[in-house]
Amino acid sequence: MEYTLSLTFINATGDKASLSIAGVKPDITKAEVNALMDTIITKDIFENKGVSLASKYSAQLSQRQTTKFDL
């Protein structure tokens, strides 16, 4: 199965901004997600609509399973 972490932030103007990371380990913890989001905000690497990400809004881990058929 493939796991994707979807992170949602609030930017400096109050708009929501989303970031998805594929290939995440399935046992990622809440503490690790919080630390990752804090680092993203602190390092100010990403912008949304020309402004910095200001705060955390939400995070979710999704799993996808693909079944291939031999034809």
Buried (B, 14 or more C-beta within 10 A) or exposed (E): EEBBBBBBBBBBEEEEBEBEEEEBEEEBEEEEBEEBBEEBBEEEEEEBEEEBBBEBBEBEBEEEEEEEEEE
